[in-house]
Amino acid sequence: MADSPGPDGRGLLRAAPSVEPVLLLGTLALGLQGPLCTQYLWDRLGAQLGYNGSAGGQSGCGNASGADPRQQQVQTLAARWTLYIDLGGFFMGLFAVTLLGPWSDSVGRRPALVLPALGMALQAAVSLLVMYLRLPVAYFLLGRILGGLLGDYNLLLASCFAYVADTSTPRARTFRVAVLEACLGVAGMLASIIGGQWRRAQGYINPFWLVFAASVAAALYAALCLQESVKRRQRAKLFTLSHYLAVYRLYAAPENPRARQRLALYSLAFFLVVTVHFGVRELFVLYELSSPLCWGSGLIGYGSAASYLTYLSSLAGLRALQLCLADTWVAELGLLSNVAGLLVISLAATTPLMFTGYGVLFLSMTATPVIRAKLSKLVDEKDQGALFASVACVEGLCSLVATGVFNSLYPASLHFMKGFPFLFGAVILLIPAAVIGWIEVSDSAPEYDHFTDASCSPAQG
């Protein structure tokens, strides 16, 4: 049954078509594109350098010593091109997201869902041209820039979370956000299995046609099927500084210093957690392609599916743990699972051990929905678009820092410990664990203040 609209005109639209299909289709497109693009870069750059060893355990990869200098050169070039492509998307998307996110608070969520989906379709079209015409790999950067101008995947993600915030109660928001994040896992897992097997059977071009089709389908669903969640819409200029100021005011408005402090601290925790997630996920494919694992596209697909499966296991774990624990402590257990899993992966030299590491990560995605929900509850309902635009900017910065740090750290550490970036990520995650725990303890402290005041009053008298 549908809930009635609240006093601000925002109802809980449970009977209406949900936003999850948009995120499913968009994540399917992204999940197919990421690993396939990395493998395509590996093959193209390897061919240019005359390196024959590649995914699938061909000559040169099976050498446990990893002494082939051309293999390390291919890894380094692939990591650098990934960095350049992500940099281009970040700088273009940074201004688009902070412009379109607050704009959606006035004009509605649907435009902010349609535009990034079309941008992803445009990026896929450029990638297809690169493959059909054998254009230089630098054209991947052009496609990413064009997609970034329309907000890229980060705006799609931000708009979906803002839509859920519009249509859920504060009490149910953590789980609703977790359900939305579980959609990331379902679509990512499906994309990984399809992408690995399809690429091995038919090459790169046909899977990229599915990337294009899924992006177009997401845009059409958002435009034609999705009900608008912002009831009191109004006309608003797009190109105006007021949208950027709306994001700024969330963190700088003097009305509630405590809320500003919590926003800043939770944003810091979110930044560190997502940076590690992005950084290690980009390295998984390179780590698995080369010795001593030497995985082929099939195993890479299963590995990516296992990493995405953590979204579903985390959703189930969150639901179960919420029965006996506060959201904060559920997030802390998730961070512990993340740290332990990365430690195992950093030492993985065999396929069973690598999959064991993926298994230990089974609660690793519980922290991000908890943080998103806590951030959403700290701001007014009419500022959800601005909030999640700022969160999207944080995610964009996460992508930038992750590619800059982890993709630079990986080739630099090959000579002494191939899994060092994963160990580094595990250590970094201890910081958000401390921040989230401190917030919870400090927010609980006022419950006991009256005992302290009573014990001190005679001395003060």
N, C-alpha and C positions, 0 to 999 in steps of 0.2 A: 504494500500500500504506500502511496506517495505521501510524504509529509507536506504540510501546508507551508507556504512561504513565511519567512520571518518578517519582523517589522521593517527590515531594510530591503525587503523585496526579493531576498535570495532564498529560494526554497530548496529542499532536498529532493532532487529529481530522480528518485530511485526507479520510477516507472518509465522514465525516458531512456532512449539509447545512451549507452555509457561511453566514456572516452577511452576505455581500455583497447578497443580495436585499433584506434589511431596509434596508440603506443606500441601495440603488437606489430602492426605493419611497419611502422618506422624503425623499430628495433630489429625486425627481420631484415630490413634493407641494410641497416648498419652492421648487423652481425654477419651478414654475408659479405659485405664489402671489406671490412677490416682485415680478416685473415687472408682473403683472396688477394687483396691489394699487396699485402706484405709478401705473399708467395710470388706474385707476379713480379714485384720489384726484385726479389731474390733471383728468379729465373732470367729476367731481362739483363740485370747487372752481371749475373754470373756468365751469361752468354757473351757479353761484351768483353769480359775479362778472360774468357777461355776456360772457365771453371766448369767441369763436367759433373762433379759431385753435387747432388741436390737432394731434395726431399725424396725419401724412398730408399735410402741406404745405398746409393750408387757409389762407385769408386771414389775414394777420398773421404767419404763421410764415416765409413766404418772404422777408420783409424782412431783408436781411443786416445792417442796422444794429441790429436787435433793439431798436428804439426804443419799441415798444408797452409802456407801463407795466403794462398788465393782464397781459401775458405774464410779466413779471418777478414780479408779485404772485402769480400762480398758482404759479410755480416756488418762490417763497419759502414759501408756505403748504403746498405738497406736501412740501417738505423738512422743514418744522417738524412736520407730522403724522407723517411717517416717524420723526422723532426721538422724539416722544411715544410712539408705538407700541413702538419698540425699547426705550425706557426702561422701560416697563411690563413687557415680557418679560424684561428683564435682572434687575430687582430681584426678580421672582418666581422666575425660574430660578436665581438665584445660590444661594439656600438649598436649593432642591430638588435641584440637581445635587450639591452637597457633602454632602447627606444620603443620596441614593440611590446615588451612585457607590461610596463606601466600603461601604455596606450590601450592594452586590452582591458584594463580596469574600467575604462570608459566605454569603448566601442564594442566590447565583448571578446570572448575567448576564441570564437571560431576563426576570425582572420589570423590570429596568432598561431593557430594550428594548421591552417591551409598553407600559408606562406613558406614555413620551413619544410613542409613535405614537398612542395614544388621545388624548393632549392635542392633537396636531396635527389629529386628526379633529374634535375639539371646536372648535378655533379655526376650521377650515374651515366648520363648521356655522353658527357665529356670522356669518361673512362672508357666507354664503348668505342668512341672514336679513336682513342689511343690504341686500343687493341686491334681494331679493324685495320687501321692505317699504319700501325707500327710507329706511331709518333713518339718523340722523345718522352721519357718518363716525367719530365718537367711539366707536361700538360696536366698531370694529376694535380699539381699545385693550382693551376688555373681553375680546374673544376671545383676544388675545395674553396677557393676564394669566391667563386660565383655562388656556391651554396651558402657560404658564410654571410654574404650580403643579405640573404633572406632569413637569417637567423640560425640556420644549420640545425642539427639534431638537438642542441642545447635548448633552443627556443621551443621546439616541439615538446621536449621533456618538461620544461618549466611551465608551459601552458597546460599540459596534462595534470601536473600536480596542483596548479592553481584551480583548475576545473574541479578536481576532487575536493580541494579546500572549500570551494563554493558550495558543494553539494553534500557535505558531511558535517556531523556535529563534532564539536571539540573532543568529546569523550571517545567517539569511534574513529577519530582521525588517524591515530597511529596505525591501527590495523588496516584502514582503507588505503593509507599511503603504502603500507607493506604489500597489500594486494596489487597495487599499481606497480610496485617494484618487482613483484613476482612475475608480472607480465614481461618484464625485461628478461627474466630468466627463461620463461617459456619460449619467447621468440628467439632469444639468443641461442638456446639449446637446439631448437629446430633449425636455425640458420647454420649452426656449426656442423650438424650432421649432414644436412643437405649440401652445404658448400663443399665439405671435404670429399664426399662421395661423387658429387656431380662434377667437380673440377677434375678428379682423377679419371672419370669416364669420358668427359666431353671438353675439357679445357676450361678456360676462363670466361669466354664470351657469353655462353648461355646462362650461367649463374648471374652474370651482371645484368642480363635482361630481366631476371626476376627482381633484382634490386630496383631497377627502373619501374617495373610494374607495381611492386609493393609501395613505392613512394607515391606513385600516381593514385593508387587505390586509397592510401591514407588521406591524401588531399581531397579526393572525391567524397569519402565518408564524412570527413569533418565539414565539408561544405554543404552536403545534401541531406545527411542523416542525423547529425548531432544537434541536439537541442541546446540553445544558448543558456549558459548558466548565470550570466550577469543580467539581471532583470531590469535594473534601472540604467539602461544604456543611454548614452548621450553622444552627440557629435563632438569630436575632439581632433585638433590638428595633429598630424603625425610628426612633422619635422619641427619640433619645439623643444627648448631646453627644460620645460616643465616636467617632462618624463624623466629626464636624468635627475632633476631635483627631487622627484618623488622617491627615487632610490636613495639619494643622499640623506633625505630627511629621516628615513628609517633608522639610520645609525647615528645621526647628528642632532635630532630634535631634542630639546632640553626637557620636555615634559616628564619623561620617565627615565631617569638615569639608570635605574636598576634594569629595566627592560633593554636599554641600549647596551649595558654591560653584558647581559645574557646573550643578546644577539651577536655581539662581537666574539664572545667566547665559543658559542655553539658554531659560529661560522668558521672560527679557527679550527675547531675539532673536525668539522665537516671537510674543510680544505685538506687537512692532513690525511684523513681516512680515504677520501676520494683520490687524492694524489697517489697514494700507495696502490689503490685499486687500479687506477689507470696505468700507472708505471709498470707494475708487474704483469698486467694483462697484455700490454703491448710486447713484452719480452717473451711471453710464453711460447709464441710461435717460433721466434728465432732460437730460443733455448732448445726447443724440441726438434727443430730441423737439423741442427748440427750435432757432432759427436759429443758425448757418447750415446745419446738417445737415437739420433738419426731417424726420426719418425717420418713416415710418408703422409700424404694428404689425408688418408683415411684415419690414421691415429691422431693427427692434428685435429680433425673434426670431432673425434670422440673426446679428446682432451678439452677442447673448447666447450663441448656440451657438458662435460663434467664441471667445468668452472661456472657455467651458467646454471647448473642444477642447484648450486648453493642458494640461489634466489628462492627456489621452492622449499628447500629444506630449512632455510632461514625463516620463511613465512610460517611453516608448520611449527618451528621452534618458538617463534615469537608468540604465536597463538597459545601454545601450551604454557610457556613460561609466564605469560601475563596473568595466568590464574593464581600464581603464587609470588610473583616478583613485580616490583615497579619497573616501568619502561627503562629507566636509567640502568638498572642492574642487568636487564636483558641485553642492553647495548654493550655493557662491560663484558658479559660472557661472549658476545659476538666478537669483540676485539680480541679476547683471549684465543678464541678459535682461529682468528685470522693470523695472529702471531705464530701459533703453533704450526699451522699449515704452511706458512712461508718458511719456517725453519726446516721443515721436512723437505720442501721443494728445493731449497738452497743446497741440499746435500744429495739430491736425486741423481743417480747415475744409471738407473735402470728404469724400465717402463713400469713395473709394479710399484716401485717406490714413488715415482711421479704421480701415479694415480692414488697412492696412499695420501700424498700431500693434498690432492684435490679433495679427498674424503674428509680429512681433518678440517677443511675449510667449511664444513657443513652449516655453521652458524655465523659465518663471516659477514653476511649482508644484513644482520639485524640492527647494526649501529646506524646506518644511513636513514632508514625510515623513521627511527626514533628521533634523530636529530631534525629531520625535515618537519615532523609533526610538532616538535617543541618550538621550532622557529615560527611555524605558522600560527601557533597559539599566542605568540608574543606580540603580534601586530593586529590591527583592525581588519575585519573581514573585507573592507573595501580596498585594502592595500595588498591583497594576496598576489596580484599580478606583479606589482613592484617588488614584493618580497622574493617571489620565485624567479624574477628576472635577476635580482642580485645573487640568488643562489646559483642561477645559471652562469653568471659571470664568475663566481667562485669556481664552478665546475670547469669553465673555460680556462681559468687560470691554473686549475689543477692539471688540465691536459697539457698546457704549456710547460709548467714546471716538471710534470711527470716525464714528458718526452725529452725535455732539456737535461734533466738530471739522470733518469734511468737509461735513456738511450745513449747518453755519453758515458755513464758509469759502466754499462755492459761491455763495450769494447775495451775500455781502459782496465777492466778487471779480469779479462780473459786469461791473462798470463799467470795469475796467481789463484783465482777462485772464480770459476764460471758462474756459480750461483750467488756471488756476493750481493748483487742488487736485491735479491729476495731477502737475504739476511739484513741488509740495510733497511728495507721496508718494514720488517718485523720490529726493528728497534724504534723506528719513527712512530709506529702505532702506539707505543707506550705513552706518548705525549697526549693524544686525545683521550686515552683511557684515564689519565690523571686529571685532565680538564673536566671531563664529564663527571667523574667521581667527586671532584671538589665542588662543582655546582650543586650536585645533589646533597652533599653534606652541609654546605653553607645554607641552602634553602631550607633544610630541616632544622638548623640550629635555633631559629626563633621559637620553636616549640618548647625549648628548655630555658629561654631567656628569663622567664619569671622566677625560676629557682635561683639563678645567679643574682637577679636584682634583690630577691628577698634576703639572701645570705649577705649581701653587701650593705643593705640599708642600715643595720645597726652601727656599723663602722662609720658609715657616712654621716650618721647622726651625731 
